[in-house]
Amino acid sequence: MLRICSRALVKVGMVKPWQLLKPVSSTLVAGRNLSRQKELPKMPVPPLQQTCELYLSYVEPMVEPDELRRTKELVEEFRKAGGVGERLQRGLERKADNTENWLSDHYVITDHLSKRTAILAWSGVVFPRMDFRDKKGQIRCAAQLITAVFEFKTMIDNGTLPAEYIRGKPLCMKQYEQILSSCTVPGLEIDSSEFYAEKHITVVHNCQFFVLDMYNRDGTPLTVDQLCVQLDRICNSSLQNNMEPIGILATEHRDIWGKTYIDLIKDKTNKESVLAIQSSIFTVCLDGAMPPDETFDNNAIDSMLHGGGSQWNSGNRWFDKGLQIIIGEDGLCGITTANATADGVVVVDMCEDLLPLMRKPQVMQSPLEPLPEPQRLHFNITPELKKDIEEAKRHLHIRAQSLGMTTTVFKHFGKNLIKAFKLSPDAFVQMAIQLAYYRIHQQIPVALECVSMRTFRLGRLGFTIINLPASVTFVKAFDDPNKQNSEKVDLLEKAIKAHQWHTNLARDGHEISSHLWALKMQAVEEKVSMPEIFTDSSFYKTLDKEVAVQLYSSQVYNKAGCRICFSGEPGRYELLYGIKNDNIELQLPYTTLCNTCKDHRANGVQDALIDVLQDALLDLRTLLEHTTRAEANPDLNQ
């Protein structure tokens, strides 16, 4: 299972975009902007003994004493000299020597390609509302955004895309390249990420797909005015919306879509049309109106997450695409991406670059040369496919009722105040998140924080464990009336320092959860009898991302006024936050809390964590301010 995802490509210029070849190569073309990739360090394999020690410290506050004793015995057996742990560690180290990044391969497969839940929009970004409300403005905005993406693509190709840094270290830029010309292809058991090198985009309007060649005969991309002509042609030739919404099939559960996909491409015409969509640089979705009784913000979120349902624009999508540009008639503008190819923080950074490119003054253009008509893609819909489409509509309607985002700006303070207390802003917010969860559920959650690993070659996301012994001790003590404030502050500081230490450890490549899972997969590959550490109840209670994890959180900073949308998974909180100087943005998908409710906007459960979290942030500030004043003036304690 731990195999590298397929990275296929077709040769540039070999065929017309509507006469596509099946991708044959297994190597993604390296952009020239990646010339510094070799300077980036490779992802290390953490030391086995260190991972085992950290694992035990993490498990200790999360399981019962009898379970802990059993787990300690199994860990000691696993890591003993000459044991199975050392054998698997050597195997993983050999793999690391022979791959660009052993953790990224593991992450992409286990966290994305092997998941069987419906994809929908894992990462979407809504731009600030655009100044148009008609079809002409919609087409113009779409043309400007397409042009901006191609300018961004040019910077990737010619090596002028500015390098990014964090704490003085350069970051891997590969994900920007992977967003373009990529697609997730459904499989029966596991999906694959395919990469292409064609010269066209696909445009979908009224559920009808078109191929649009993006280059003039001299090799230059189409201008904004040329794109307006072509997009207008597409809209005029697809005025009727009575076509079968073939794109809605990609919203299905992956097992269902994998089977339907095989049936769909048995037909030659369907296969060619599907490949044209998959191999396009990206897809442009020219959406119709959304429900008039909803606010723009609600419509925008629904558009990004699922298209609003089959009666609106869900058939106007191909959610497997690496990049979709979505433009609505009401000023909506945004993009969605597939997380198998890029992480949300990279998508947000790209959007911040695209907005100024969209607003650049247009250069005086020469008279338009004659342009070929965009090519409509045709599908032969059998009675079986018609039935599959109707089932997809029904399933999506159910899912759409529990998909959405709640967004709140905590305005009382932000980074500046937290730093004034000489505390880490990120770790401070993490302590507040744990305290809020504990107040709601009266238990410590199995919780992970996403950490970017882009300081390593092909680095993606890693995870740092949040519920460490120090933070558990602090959370349980905070509301204890028998604890003195000074003691609580001391526990808070220790918890924050422990969190920082573990976060830095993960950023340095010593990420214990992925290390242990990779060793487990190594046992499968080497056909070794599965070590009992990996069948132990403690392992699944604390590290199983599919079942055990109750809380994911991640900090994403957004400077451009964009709104981030993502569909979480039922049964868990997936909290996104952005710490600014004087406020903190908080976002939470509804589906993490309610996947069966009839109306997610009528269900107030999703607001509970946000409300309690704001109270926890204020309580932490009060504790620090009161304790600081009391220390400065002992008379206040009397």
N, C-alpha and C positions, 0 to 999 in steps of 0.2 A: 504493500500500500504506500510505503514511503518512496514514491517515485517522483521524478521531475515531471511537472505538468507539460503537456505537449505545447510546443511553440512553433507553429507552422507558418509558412510564408509562401507567397507566389511571387514569381519574378516580375519585377517592374517592367511594364511596357510590352509584355509578351502577348497580351490579348486585350480586346476591348473590355471595358468594365462589365458589359452585359453578356460577355462570352467567357465566363470565368473558368479557370482550371481548379481542380482540387489541390489545396495546399500540400506540398510535398516535403519541404525542408524542415528540419527540426531545430533550426537556429534562428533566433530573432536578430534581424539586421541591427548592428550596433551603430547608433548615431554618433556623429563626430563630437557631439558635446560630452560624450562619455570617455573622452581621452584620459581623464583623471581617475577613472574608475580603478585602475590598477594601483593607484596610490593609496586607495582606501584599504584599511586592514580587513582581513577575512574574519568572519565570525568565529570566536573561539569556542571550544567545547569546555564547559565548566569542569573543574576538578570534581571527581566522583565523591571524595570524602567531604568536601565543602557542601555539595548539594545534599548529601545525606544528613549532615548536621543541621542545615537550614530547614530541611523538610521536617525533621523531628521537632524543631522549635516551633514550626508553624502548626503542626498537628496538635501539639500539646494542649492549647486552650480550646480546641475544637471537638475533641472526642472524650468519651468516658474513660475513667482510669483503667479499666480492664482492657479496653481497646488500645489504649496507649501502650500498656505493657506488652501486648502482643505485637504492636507495630514496632516497638523498639527492638524486640527480638528478631523480627524479620529484616529490619534495616541492618542490624549487626551481621546477620547471616549474609545479606546481599553484598555488603561492602568489604567483607573480610578478604585478606590477602589471598590472591590466587582463586578467588571465587567467581561466580557468574557475573557479578557486577563489573569486575575488572575486565572480563572477557567482552562484555557488551560495550563497555567504555572504549576499549581498543577498536572495536568494530566501528563505533560512531566516529572516533577520531580518524580512522582510515577514510570513512565517507567524507568527513570534513576536508581532508586533504585533496579529495578528488572532485569536489563540488565547489561552486562559487559561494554558496551559503547553505549549510545544512539545515539551519533553523527556518529560513524562509521557505524552502521546499516543504518542510514539515507543516509550517503555518498555513501556506496557501492550500494545501491538500486537506488538512484536518479541519481548518476553520472556514473553508469556503467550498472547495470543489467536491468534497465528500459529503457536505451537508445536503439534506434532501428536502428541506423546507423551501417554500416558494421564494424566489430571489426578490422580486419587486425592486424597490429602490433602496439598496443598502446605503448608498451615499448620494444625497441630493443637496443642491445649493440653490436657493431662491435669491436672485439678484434684487436690489431695490426696485420697486415698481417703475416700469418704463412709461414714458410720456406718450402713449398712443392708446386709442380705443377703437381702432377699425382695422380692416383687412390690409389696407395700404401701409399703415404704420407697422402692423405685425410683420409684413413681408420685409419692410425696410430694416426693422430691428433684427430679424433673422439673418438678413444678408450681412449686417454689420457684425453680428456675433460670429457667423461663419468665417468672415474675413479675419476677425481677431484670432480665432482658433488657428487659422492657417498661418497667420503671422507668428503666432506662438510656435506652431509646428516648424516653421522655417528657422526660428532661433534654436530649436532642438536639433534640427538637421545640420545646421552650419556651425554649431558650437558657440553661439552668442548668447544662449540662455544663461543669465547670471547664476553662478554657483551659490548655494545656500550653506550657511554655517550655523552651528549651535555650540556655544561655549568655546568658540575659536576653532572648532573641528569642522571640516567639510562634510557635507551630507551626500549620500548617494542620490543621484538624479534620475536613475533608471525608470522610476515609476511614471514620470512625466511622459516618457516615450511609450510606455506600455498602455497608457490610457487610450492612445490613438491606434486605429487599425487593429483593434482587438475584439474578441467576442468569446463569451463562454458558450461552449457547445454541450448540450445535455447528453448524458450517458445513462445507461440502465442502473449502474451502481455508483459511478463517480463521473463528474463532469470533467471537461478539459478546457484550458485556456488556449485559444488559437490566435496567432498573430499573422498579419498579412501585409502586403506591400502594393496594394492597388491604388488607383488615382481617382476614385469616385467617392461620393457620399451617397447616402440614401435619404430620401425625403418622404415623409408619410403625412398624408392629408386625407381626412375622412376615411381612415383605415385603409387607404390605398398607397402602396409603396412605389417609389420611382427611383431610378438610378440617374444621378446627375454627375457627369464628368466635370471635374473641378479645374481643369487646366486648358488654357488656350494652346493653339498650335505652336507658339513660341516657348511653351513650357511655363508661362506665368500663370498664377492662380486667377480665377475669375474675379473681376472687380465687384464692388458693392452694386453698381448699376447693372452689370451683367447678371449678377445673382438675382436682383429684383425681377429682371425679365424672365429668368428661368423659373423662379418660384411662383411668379404670377401665372405662367403657363401651366404649372403643375396644379395650382388651385383651380384654374378655369377648366381643366380637363378632369377634375375630380370633385365637381360640385355636388354630385349625389352621394349621400352617405348610406346607401343601401347595400354596400358590399359586405361580405362576411369579414368580421374583424379577426383576421388570421393572427395578428400580433398578440391577441389575448391568450393564445395557447402558451406563450412564454411566461404567463403569470401563475401557471399551475405548480403544484407540488412537483419536485424534480423527478420523482419516480414516475408520475403520470406523464409529465412532459417528455421524459426520456423515451417512453414507449410510443407516445403520439408522434414524436419527432421521427422515429424510424418509419412509421406509416406515412408520414407527410412526405418524406423525401424519396419514397419508392417511385413516385411519379417524376419523370424527367424534368418537366416544366417546373414543378414545385422545388425540386432539388436545385435547379439553376437559380430560381428566385431567392431561395433561402441562402444560398452561397453568396449571392450578390449583396444581401443585407449583412451577412456575417463579415464579409471581406471589405466592406466600406470603411472609410476612414472614421466616420461617425454617422449617426442618424439624426436628422432634423425632424422634429415633431411639430407640425403646424396645427395647433389645437383649435377646436371650436369653442363656443361659449361654455361656461360652467354654470352650476345652479345659481339662479339670480337671487335666491333667498339667503345665500350664504355670504359671509364677509370675504373680502379679497384674500386676507391671510389664510382663512380656512380653505378656500379654494386652491390657493397656491400650494399649501402643504399637501392636500389631497392629490393635486396634479403631479407633484414630484413623487409621492409615495406609490400611487397606483393609477393615476389618470382619472380618478373620480368615479370609476365604475364603468361597466360595459355600455351604459346608456349615455355616457359622456365621452371620455377620451382614452379609456384603458386599452382599446383596440388600436389606438394611435401610437403604439409603443412596440419596441422589441427590447425587453428588459435585459436580455443577455448581452447587449452591446456594451463595449467598454466605455463609450461616451454617447449620451443622447443630449441634444440641445432641444429644449422645450420652450416654445413661444406661444402664448395664448393671445386671444383677441382683446383681452382686457388689460394689457400691460404686463402680463406675466412673462417673466424671462428667467430661465434657470437651466441647470444641467443635472443629469444623473450619471453615475458611473457604477461599474461592477467592481466590488471590493476585491475580487480575485486578482485584479491587475494593479490596483492602487488603493492606498489607505485614505481615509477621509481627510486627514490633515493636509495631504498632498493636493487633494481636490480643492480644498478651501484656498490654499496658496495659489493654485492655478487660476481660480476665479478672481482673486485679487489682482492678478496680472492681466486677465482678460478685460476687466471693466475699463481701465484706461485705454486699452487698445481699441475698444469699441467706440470710445468717445473722441478718438483722434480725428482731426479735420481730414476730409477726403482730398487727395491729390487730384488736380485737374486730369481728366481722363480723355484719351483719344476716342474718336468715333467707334461705336460698338461694331465688332466684326460679327458676321452671321454665326449664330449658335445652333448646334444641333438640338432637336427636340429631346427633352428628358425622356428616358425610356420607362414605360410602365412595366411593373413586374406582375406577372400573371400567376394565379394559383388555380388548380383544379380541385374543387371541393367535393369529395365523395360524401355519400350519406354518413359514413362512419366519422369522417372529419367534421361534418356538420354537427353530429352528436357530440363530438369532443369539444367543439367550440361552445355549444350550449352548456355543457357541464362546466367548462372553464368560467363562463359568465356567472353561473350559479355559485361556484366556489369563491370567485373573486368578490361577489356581492357580500358573502358572509365575512370574508377577511376584511373587506373595506370598512365594515362597521366597527372594527376594533383597531383600526390603524389611524394614527394621528400623532401630533406632537403638542405638548404643552411647553410654552416658553415663558420664562419669568426673568425680569431683571431685578436682582437684589441691589437696592440703591443706597443702602446705609453705609457701606464702606467697601473697599477693594484692596488692591495690592499695597497701596501707600500705607494704610493703617497697619496692616499685618506686618509689613517690614519695619514699621516704627517699633514694634514689639520684638524686633530681631528674630522673627520666625519665618520659616519657609511658607510662602503663600499657598503653594500647591498642597503641602503636607497639612497645613492648617485647615484647608477646605476638606481634605480627606478625613480628618478627625471629626469635623462637623457632620460629614456624610455618615460616618459610622455611628455617631451619637444619634442622629436622626433615625436611622434604621432601627437602632436598639430601642429607642423610645416608642416606635410604632409596633415592633414585633416582639419586644422583650427577649431578643436573642441576638447573638453575634452572627452576621451573615458570612457565608463563604464568598469572599469578595476579591476581585482583581482590578488593578488599574492598568490601562494600556500605556505602554512605553514605546516610543519610537526607537528603532534600532538602525536608523539610516546613517549613523556614523560608520557602519560596516558595509562592505560591498554587498549590494542587493538586499540591504537590510529592510525589513518590513516592521511588523509590530511584535513586541514581546509583552510580558505581563509581570508586574510586580505584585506580590501578595500584600493585601492591605491589612487584614486582620491578624496582625502580629501580636505576640504576647504583651508587648508594651502598650499597644493601642487598645487591646482588649481590657487590660487592667485600668487604663484611663477611662474608657467608656463606662465600665461598670461602676467606677468610683464617682463619676461626675455628679449624678443626682443623689448620691448618698449623703443624707444630712449629717451623718457622723464624721464626715471627712472635712477637714479644714481647707479653706480656699488656697492657702499656701501649698498644701499637699497636692491639691488638684492641679495647680499650676505646674508643680514639679513633675507630676505624672504626664501632663500635657507636653511639656518640653521633652521629656524622655521619649514619649510616643512619636513626636515629630522628628526627633533625631533618628530614631530607629527606622521610621518610614523613609527619611532621606537616604539613610545608609543602604537600605534594601533597594530603593529606586536607583541609586547610583550603581549599585552592584548589577542590577538588570541592564542598565544602559551600557555598562562595560562588557556585556555579553554573558554574564553569569546569571542566567534566567532559569530558575530551578524547575518550574512547572513544565516548561517545554523540554528541558533536559531529561526529566524523568519520563515523560511521554515518548520522547525519541528513543530512550533506552528500551522502553516497552516494545516499541515498533521494531527495534533492532533484534529483540528476541524472536519476534515473528519472522523476520527476514532470515535470521540465522537458524531458524527451526530449532531453537533452544526451548526446552521445557520452561513454561512461563514461570518466572520467579514469583514467589508468594507475596512479595512486597506489592506487586501489581494486581493481585487478586484480593488483597486485604481490604476490609471495609473502610479503613481510614483513608486509603488512597482515593476511593470513589467518593467518599464524603467530602473530601477537601480539594481535590484536583480535577474532578470530572467536569469539564466545561459544559457538556450537554445537559447534565442532570444536577450537579451539586451547586454550581456557581449561582448565587442569588443576586449578586450585584456586580455590574461592570461600571466603571467610570473612566472618563478620559477628559483631559483638558485640551481644548482646541481654541486658539485665539483668532478672532476674526476682526480685521480692521476696516473692511470695506462696507460694512452695513448689510452684509448678506445674511440670510437665514439658512441654517443647516437643517436638513431633514434626513432621517434615517429610520428604517423599520427595524425595531428590535425583535426579540423573540419572546413568545408567551411565557409567563411564569417567572420573569426576572426583571429587575430594574436595570436599565442601561442609561446612565446619567452622563450628560455632556455638560461641561462648564467652561466658561472663559473668564479668567480673572483679569479685569482691567484696573486702571489706577484707582477709580473711585466707585466701582460697582462690580457685580459678578453676574454673568449671564448663565442661566440654568435651563437646560432642555431635557425633556424626558419623553420617549415615545409611549403612547397609550398602550400599545399592544403588549408591553412588558407586564402590564398589570391586569388587563382584561381582554381575553380573546374570545369571549362568548357573549358579551353584553350587546344589547340591541342597538345602542347608540353611544359611541364612545364620548361624544360631547356631553351627553346627559349623565355620564358616569363620573362622579367626583373622586373616585378612588385614586386616579392617577395624580391628583393634586396633593395627596396626603404627604408624600415624601418631600415635595417642593416646599409645602407650608411648614412642615416640621423642620426641614433643613434650614429655612430662614430663621426660625426661632433658635435653632442650635447655634447658628453663626452669631446671632445677637447675644446669646448666653455666654459664648466663649469670649466675645469682646468685653462683656460686663465683668466676667471673672477676672480677666487680665487687668482691666482698668481699676477695678475695686482693689485687687490685691496689690497692684503697683502703688496706688494711693495710700493703702494701709501700711505698706512697708516704709513709704516716705514719711508718713505721719502716724506713729503707733497709737495716738489718742483716738483714731478712728475705730480701732478695734474694741474700745471700751463701751 
